[in-house]
Amino acid sequence: MSQHPHSKLGLATGGTMVQIYQYLVDLLHKNQLDVSQIETFNLDEYVGLDAKT
C-alpha cells in the first residue's frame, strides 16, 4: 500500500484476518502507513442477494 497509495483493498471478515488487521493498525498508530487514498470494499457484501437468504 505504501508503494501504491491509490490501492483498492478487499476486507474479509472472520478470525483469519485479525492478525493482518492488527498489523495494519499498528502501522497506522506508528504513522508508518497512509491510508488516506486507499479505497476499501467488504468481500462479504453481495449485490442482488435477497436479504432473507
N, C-alpha and C positions, 0 to 999 in steps of 0.2 A: 504494500500500500504506500510505503514511503516513496518508492520509485514510480508509482502510478497513482498520483493524487486524485484522479477522477475515476477511480475504480468503482465497480459495482460489486457489492458483497452480499451473497445469499446467506441468510441467517437461519440455521436449523434449530429445532427445539430438541429437548432431551438431554439426558445426563452426559452423553458422549462429548458434547461441545463445551461443557462447563470449564474445563482447564484452558481451552483455547480462548474463551471469552474472558477468563480471569487474566490471562496473559495480556490480552489487548487492553484491559482496564488498567493493569499495572503500567503498561507503556504510556497510556494516556495520563495517568497520575504523575509520571516522571517527565511529562512533556516531551516524550520521545516519539510520539505519533500524532499526526494531524489528520483528523477525520472530517474536517470541515467541508471537503469537496467530495467525499465518498457517498455514493448512493447505495442504500440497503434495501433489501426486499426479504420477505419471510418465505422460506421454502415450503412451509406448511399451509400456505394460502391457496385456495382453489377457486378459480373463476367458473361460474356456471353450475356449481355443485349445490344441490338442494340443501338448505340448512338443516333439514330433518334427517339427512343421510348420515 
